Amino acid sequence: MPTYLNLTVFFICFRESVECSIIVSVLLSFLKQTLGPEQDPIVYKKLRAQVWWGIGLGLLVCLIIGGAFIGAFYGLGKLLCDI
């Protein structure tokens, strides 16, 4: 029976997720400090929405690329770099 949880891969993904959340929190706090809702609420709201859209689209692209690699691995039966 194949194992689907590799501890090394789990820790790498966890570390990258923590780094991503730090970057997002820095971006949002930078927006709040420089262009807070009390100074220009319309622009602040649009920029905050752009940050969240960027996060969502980046996650979607990562899932698509990861799914393509997993599909290619199970479709070909070996890693693409071993061809």
C-alpha positions in Angstrom: 0.0 0.0 0.0 1.5 3.3 -1.0 2.0 6.1 1.6 0.7 9.5 0.6 2.2 11.5 3.5 5.9 12.3 3.3 7.0 14.1 6.4 9.8 16.0 4.6 7.3 17.3 2.0 4.9 18.2 4.8 7.4 20.3 6.7 8.5 22.1 3.5 4.9 22.9 2.6 4.2 24.0 6.2 7.3 26.3 6.1 6.3 27.9 2.8 2.7 28.4 4.1 4.0 30.2 7.2 6.3 32.4 5.0 3.3 33.2 2.7 1.2 34.2 5.6 3.9 36.5 6.9 4.3 38.2 3.5 0.5 38.7 3.3 0.3 40.1 6.8 3.2 42.5 6.0 1.5 43.6 2.7 -1.8 44.2 4.5 -0.3 46.1 7.4 1.8 48.2 5.0 -1.4 49.2 3.2 -3.1 50.0 6.5 -0.2 52.1 7.7 0.5 54.1 4.5 -3.0 54.3 3.1 -5.3 53.5 6.0 -9.1 53.5 5.7 -9.3 56.9 7.3 -7.2 58.6 4.7 -8.5 57.3 1.4 -11.1 54.5 2.0 -11.9 53.8 -1.7 -8.3 53.3 -2.8 -7.5 51.3 0.4 -10.4 49.0 -0.2 -9.4 48.5 -3.9 -5.8 47.7 -3.0 -6.7 45.3 -0.2 -9.0 43.5 -2.7 -6.1 43.3 -5.2 -4.0 41.7 -2.5 -6.6 39.1 -1.8 -7.3 38.4 -5.5 -3.5 38.0 -6.0 -3.5 35.4 -3.2 -6.4 33.5 -4.6 -5.0 33.5 -8.2 -1.6 32.5 -7.0 -3.1 29.6 -5.0 -5.1 28.5 -8.0 -2.1 28.5 -10.3 -0.1 26.5 -7.8 -2.9 23.9 -7.5 -3.2 23.6 -11.3 0.6 23.2 -11.8 0.7 20.7 -8.9 -2.2 18.8 -10.3 -0.5 18.6 -13.7 2.7 17.2 -12.1 0.7 14.7 -10.1 -1.3 13.7 -13.1 1.8 13.3 -15.2 3.5 11.3 -12.5 0.7 8.8 -12.2 -0.1 8.8 -16.0 3.5 8.1 -17.0 4.4 6.0 -13.9 7.7 7.9 -13.3 9.1 11.3 -12.7 9.4 13.7 -15.6 13.0 14.3 -14.8 13.8 10.6 -15.1 12.7 10.4 -18.8 
